[in-house]
């Protein structure tokens, strides 16, 4: 079986100075991609800046015979995102792969959270994903090819105490990715999402003893596939960590149907409404609405 290669492809990886982003960037470069290593170089809460992390990863790539250029802009603004993608265009003439990985944490119980705890997290995670994708989007559509890999989290998919800001941003990324996948389909622009579990600066304290078994390099193969031209899927979410990978999805159950539905009906039929023994996975919003007619006519 032939190994996945990326010769002729240009990849942008955000937050690539350390952790998961570094692993993704090193892998793509080792397989022939030309890589833009983006990292603001701040702390885990988003404060400060340094050119050292991005430059160091570029030096590693070049020392191994690969091609890479650094970028130090913030993903959190449209101007910063335009500059990040502009670095790829200026250095390599195109952009084929975008891995939206940059992130920060400002954990706090929601009752104690203020704007400065919430807004920067959403700006980096959700807006950063949107702005960077938007900056690359039209170029990908015009060239008839693109691979976008976004990063969500179990905290967004399932919840985690003290991470309302982070969870809101991460679930927003899933919704955004579903729409982008639909809109990019005709141009062979595929958009998928990973929900990684890995030992990084941001997660070491949260993971505790599990951290030693969750290396960033165990997540990167999933990114490698989703970023490759052989990728067959779009609009999907994959949990990955410690060598495991599995799909996560939003499904719809048949539920309870009554054209004269009452609040009391909901109370009395809650078990049927919540029964997950049978479900479907709609491909878009209209398919989910269509289930009303399907499930209703079956009763």
N, C-alpha and C positions, 0 to 999 in steps of 0.2 A: 504494500500500500504506500502510495506516495505521501510524503510529509507535506503539511500545509506550508506554503511559501507565500511571500508578499512582494516579490520583486516587481518594480514598476509602480508600487503603491506608496502613497504618502499618508502617514498616520499622525494624528494629533492626540496626545494624551494629556489631560489636565490633572493637576495635582500629582505630577509624576516625579517629584523630587524625592519621595520616600514611599515606603509601604507598598500598597497595592499598585498605585500608579507607576512607581519605579519598576516593579515586576512586569507590568504590562508593557512598558516602553522597552525594557531590555529584551523581552521575548520577541516583540514585533521586529525590532532592529536585528536581532540574531537570525531572524528568518527572512531578511532581505528588505524590509520596509525602511523607507526614509522617515525619520521620526522628529516631530516637534515635541520637545519636553517642556511642558508648561508647569511652572510652580511659582507662586507668589513668594514662597519662603517664609510664611508667617508661622505663628504658634498654632496649637490645636484649636484655640478659640478665635483665630482669624486676625489677631493683632500682630503688628510688626511685619517686616519684609526682609528678604535676603536673596541674593542671586546665587548663593552657594549651592543649595540643593539641586536646582535644575542644571546648573553648570557641571556639577559633579557627576550626575547621571549621563550627561552628554559626553563627558570625558571617558566614562566607562564604556559607552557604546563605541566611541571612536577608537579606543584602545583595543577593542575586540574586532576592529575592522568594519564597523557599521557607520552609518551616516545619521547625524542628528544635529539639531540646532536648539538652543534654549529659548524660552520665552518667560518673562517674569510678570506678565499682566494678570490682573484679577479677573476671574470669570464673572464676577458679580454685577458688572455693568455691560451695557451693549457695546460701548467703546472698547472696553477691555477684551471682550469676546471677538470683536472685529479685528483687533490687533493680533490676537492669538492665531486666528485663521489666516490673517494677512501674513504672518511670519511663514506659514506653510507655503503660501502662494509665492511670496518673494524668494524663498530659499529653494523651493522644489517645483513650483509651477502649477500645483494642483492640490486637492485634498480628497482622499478616498475613504479614510477611516477616521472616525472621531470617537474617542473613549472619554466620556464625561465622568470623571472620577473625583474631582476636587471636592473637598468638604471640610467643615469645621463643626465643633460641638460647643454648645453653651447650655448644658443641662441644668434644669431647675424645675421644681414642682410648679405646675401651671398656676397655682394660687399665688405664687411668689414671683412669677415671671413678669418682666417689664419689656417695653419695646426693644431696648438694647440687647435683651436676651433672645428675642424672637426674630426681629427683622433681619439681622445679619445672617442668621442660619438659613432662612428662607432665600435671602439674596444669593448666597453662595450655592446652595444645593439646587433649589428649583429654578430660580432665575438664571443661575450659571449654566444649567443644563439647557434651558430655553435659548438663552442668548448665544451660546456657542453653537448649538445646533442650527439656529437661524442664520448665523454668519456663514456656515458651510452649506446650508440647505440648497440654495439656488444653484450653486456650482455643481453639487451632486446631481440635482435634477437635470441640469443642462448636459452633463457628460453621460447621463444614463447609468450611473453607478454610484453607490455609496453604502457604507456600513456604519451605523451609529450604535454604540453600546452605552447605555445609561446605567446609573447605579442607584438602586433603591436600598431598602434595609428592612429587616424583620420588624424594626421599631415602627416603620410606616405601614407595613402589611398587617401586623398583628398587635402593635402597641407595646410600649415600655414606659414604666413610671419615670417621670422627670424629663421626658423627651417629646412633649407636645409640639414644640417648634420643629424639631428634627423629623418627627413622624409625619407632620403635616406636609413638610417639604418633600419627603421621600415618597409619600403616597401620591402627591401631585405629579411627581416624575412618572409614575406608572400611567396615570391618565393621559399626560402629555404624550408619552411614548406610544400608547395605543392609537391616538389620533395621527401622529406622525407616520406610523407604520402604514395606516390606511392611505394617507395622502402620498406617500413615497412609493407605493407598490408598483404603479405603472412605469416608473423610471428605474426600477431595480435598486431602489434605496431601501434597505432593510433596517429596521429599528427594533432592538431588543433590549432587555433589562436584566441585570444581574442583582441578586440580593446576597452579597458576600458575607461570610464569617471568616475573619482573618485577624491575625495579630498585627496591629499597627499602633502608631502613637496614640490614636484616638480610642482604641479599643482594649489595650492591654489591661487596664484597671477593671473594665467592665467584664471581661471574659474570665478573669481569675485564673485558676489552674488549667482551664481548657486552652488558654492562649498558646501553650507550648506545642499543641497538636494542630494548630490552625495557622499554617504558614501562608503568606500571600501567594507564593508560587503554586499553591494548590488551587487557587482561584483562577489564575491567569490562563490555563488551558481552555476554560469556558469562554473567556474573552477572545482567545485566539481563534476559536471556531466561529463565534458570532461575528468576528471582524473579517472573516475570510470570504472569498467569492463563492466557496462551496456551501455556505450557510443556506439552509433551505427554509428557515422559519423567519417570521417577522411578527412583531407585536406581542412577543411572549416574555415571560418572566421566569428566571431560573435561580433557584436557591443553590448556593455553592460554597463549600468550605470543607477543609480537612480531607479532600479527595472525593467527597460526595457531591453529586449534582442532580437536581430534580426540578421539574416544572412546578411553579405556583400559578394558580389561575383563579379568576373570579367566575363562579358558576351560578346558574339559576335553577332552582328546584321547581317542580310542578306546583307545589303549594296548595292553597285552598281557593276555590272559585265560587263566587255568588254575585250575580249582577246587582242584588239588593244588599250588598255587604254592610254589616253594622259593626260597631265597636265591640259588641258582645260576641259576634261571630269570630272576631280576631282572638278574643280571650278564650273562647271555647275550642277553637281549632288551632291553637298555637303549636301543638306538637306536629300537626300536619304541615303547617306553614314553615316550620323549621326542619322538617325531615330531609336529610341529605342523602338518603339511600339511592335516590335517582336525581340526576342533574344533567344539564347541558352547559356548554361553554359558548355563549354567543360571540360571534366574530365582530359585531359592531352594535351600536345602540338600537338600530332598527330591528335587528334579529331578536334582541331581547324583548322589544315591544311586541314583535310577532308571536312570541311565546304565549301572550295573553289569549290570542285566538286559538292557538294549538291546544293549550292546556284547558281552556274553557270549553272547546268543542268536544273534548274527551270525557266530559262529565255529564 
